[in-house]
Amino acid sequence: MEYKPLNKKLILEGLKDTIFKDAIILEEIDSTNEFAKRISKKDNVLIVAEHQTAGKGRRGRRWFSKKYANLLFSLLLKPDLTKEYTFSLSMALALSSVFSIEKIAEVKALIKWPNDIYVNQKKIAGILTEFSLKGEKLDYVIIGMGINVNWAPKAEELLYPATSLKDETGRTFEREILLLDILKRFSDYYKKILSGDIDELYRSWNEHSLIIGKTVSAEDGTKGKALRIEKDGSLIILADGKEKRITYGDINL
Ligand code: BTN
């Protein structure tokens, strides 16, 4: 199928309802997260790419996409916060995308710990958050997100089943509309986080979790019922009658 380039004018116009003052839309780049690091002196910038030659996933993995088909973007932020808030910032983007996907594509989306987005048991989006510190505070945070909008990689390239909004609905989607809807929601969350108010966000990420209440196994061998995801991002599993804290790795259902 023929994919359409992004409408830059539409994106720039839509940004006025968000915290983003500037958008950089690139035809091709190694990785939008890497690009964001190179311009990390700037504040509140959106970086979007049509194609990445070295898209990065979590834990050294690759992120695959197809030119003009999907959303590949990074948010470069300079919040006056300590590093404990980085998980909240990632969740603000994860939840924003969950609500936007549900509104625009009319499919149920859930967050698989730590911050993958799943639709019908398949991964549709992923988030890679990177940050740098200045003393106790965050110097910058880069939240990179890839969303399979109109194309998904084949299962054999990946460790998990993947899907796209197109695969799930049979429709193709205007990427700009989805992106702007996400960024508006994210902006509201961001302002709340800056004021230190993350209670509602915390409740919401537990409510929209794919794994809470289910039997899960962690990479360290812990197996039990997923109870909650704490404010710092750790996952609490009830295993052998005791609460066990998981801070790293992937979870199997
Ligand atoms: C994961 O699920 O492993 C995280 C995937 C993150 C992919 C996005 S695409 C835009 C940004 N640039 C990157 O190189 N990675 C993130």
Residues whose N, C-alpha, C, O or C-beta is under 5 A from the ligand:
A	BS01	BTN	S31 T32 N33 A54 G55 K56 G57 R58 W63 L72 F73 G126 I127 L128 G144 M145 G146
